[in-house]
Amino acid sequence: MLYQSTRGKSPQVSFQQILLGGLAPDGGLYLPVRYPTVSPAQLDDWRKLSYADLAYEILRLYSDDIPAGDLRALTHKTYTAAVYCNGRQTDLASDITPLHFLGEEQGTSLSLLSLSNGPTLAFKDMAMQLLGNLFEYALKKSGQELNILGATSGDTGSAAEYAMRGKAGIQVFMLSPQGKMSAFQAAQMYSLPDANIYNLAVTGVFDDCQDIVKAVSNDLEFKARYHIGTVNSINWGRVVAQIVYYFQAYLLATKASSERVSFAVPSGNFGNICAGHIARMMGLPIERLVLATNENNVLDEFFRTGIYRARKAAQTLHTSSPSMDISKASNFERFIFDLLGQDGQRTAALFKQVDETGSFDLSADPAFQTLQQFGFYSGSSSHQNRLDTIRQIDTKYGVMIDPHTADGVQVARHYLQPGIAMIVLETALPIKFAETIEAALGRPAECPPAFQSIKTLPQRVQTMRPDVNQVKAFITSHLQ
Ligand SMILES: *Cc1c(COP(=O)(O)O)cnc(C)c1O
């Protein structure tokens, strides 16, 4: 399988060639030159597979430059009950991503797909754990080293650190805004004892951290000399790993491949739902893909109006579903490329326009009229909606959900159809956002036993001013 850039001006390359990189040289994002399709018979055949084997079957369609035996070993090493059990000793992880039935609403079933039982209790572990193993594999084969520089507002950083800890040939330098994460998130990251993990707490906000990463990435000489890489959400490896759980959810929710299901996905950067879009393009019988945003409704606005209006950092609201507080959806270009019939030239023009003017308008474009063919629907939630939904799901079904998942449930309820199962992707466990759970329910969030003493562990973190040179100096003085 070869990969093309959404801006149409980069050479086509293989899976392993894009694995460690970020953007294509022309500034676009990589996508396969065609989507492999899965027939109904094939789909039914996959019903008997374990998660690790299903991941192998799907990944091999996209990465035929990795020998089959190696790939199978990688998916089996990644998707184990021991990694995805969140410390519990139950059969919870038997499917890695169990389907949690809530109840019948408006003539159909409403379920949650449990994606947050990995080491950092958010769905990002699903892809990041595989990426850690893929990186280690690729670096070992090429004899290279990689220094990952990242910025996080909470979930990405910890998922990356837990995936890369102890991996040969990899060091992680993670910037986080000092005092701006939840106490649980900070404890998760800062308590890691591994020698290849460095936490840098920047005395500023998330955007300061992001700006430093961009500045270092733009210093091509520094980047090449010190083998600097990233693991941000545009990485194709993360998107492809996420396709697997849409298939798994479908197989758990249905009995035959003649049935259709819908998914609702809490969204900020369009990463998670991008994988759903690709699963649908591969032939998975998905009726609706329901995109849920919080008050930062850039994506909801596009799907309702055809106008994409990126926000400035200063216009990005701090909400109680903070992992979706984005001003620009970094994976959205992948969908626009498909919507425009894979026209790289037009995609490039639109996203250059975003850089220059902040927006584009497809409302009168024939392509926008084809949106329904892609199954997309959208909606947004407010803080009050979030609290109400958390309270309601707790009262009605006795299930505690996190604020992001609550946004998904709230929007999903507007798009239920009789007889078509609705699956809401659970993106984190409530304990990660304990403050909002307390506000909604008046009692503390449930904490898995393995995490009960996390806040008392010793922490390793270096405080730093928002200064590129200071960060560069730290990296060069801590190389292996
Ligand atoms: C990252 C994240 C999201 C947003 O996912 P995207 O695919 O980046 O849009 C939603 N909820 C939680 C808890 C997250 O960590």
Ligand as a Chemical Component Dictionary entry (heavy atoms), coordinates in Angstrom:
data_LIG
# 
_chem_comp.id                   LIG 
_chem_comp.type                 NON-POLYMER 
_chem_comp.pdbx_formal_charge   0 
_chem_comp.three_letter_code    LIG 
# 
loop_
_chem_comp_atom.comp_id 
_chem_comp_atom.atom_id 
_chem_comp_atom.alt_atom_id 
_chem_comp_atom.type_symbol 
_chem_comp_atom.charge 
_chem_comp_atom.model_Cartn_x 
_chem_comp_atom.model_Cartn_y 
_chem_comp_atom.model_Cartn_z 
_chem_comp_atom.pdbx_ordinal 
LIG C1 C1 C 0 -8.220  13.390 22.612 1  
LIG C2 C2 C 0 -9.542  13.298 23.269 2  
LIG C3 C3 C 0 -10.731 13.631 22.595 3  
LIG C4 C4 C 0 -10.736 14.189 21.192 4  
LIG O1 O1 O 0 -10.392 13.254 20.237 5  
LIG P1 P1 P 0 -9.965  13.673 18.747 6  
LIG O2 O2 O 0 -9.991  12.425 18.012 7  
LIG O3 O3 O 0 -8.601  14.268 18.877 8  
LIG O4 O4 O 0 -10.920 14.649 18.252 9  
LIG C5 C5 C 0 -11.936 13.444 23.252 10 
LIG N1 N1 N 0 -11.985 12.992 24.525 11 
LIG C6 C6 C 0 -10.873 12.680 25.224 12 
LIG C7 C7 C 0 -10.994 12.215 26.629 13 
LIG C8 C8 C 0 -9.611  12.820 24.616 14 
LIG O5 O5 O 0 -8.504  12.517 25.321 15 
# 
loop_
_chem_comp_bond.comp_id 
_chem_comp_bond.atom_id_1 
_chem_comp_bond.atom_id_2 
_chem_comp_bond.value_order 
_chem_comp_bond.pdbx_ordinal 
LIG C1 C2 SING 1  
LIG C2 C3 SING 2  
LIG C2 C8 DOUB 3  
LIG C3 C4 SING 4  
LIG C3 C5 DOUB 5  
LIG C4 O1 SING 6  
LIG O1 P1 SING 7  
LIG P1 O2 DOUB 8  
LIG P1 O3 SING 9  
LIG P1 O4 SING 10 
LIG C5 N1 SING 11 
LIG N1 C6 DOUB 12 
LIG C6 C7 SING 13 
LIG C6 C8 SING 14 
LIG C8 O5 SING 15 
# 
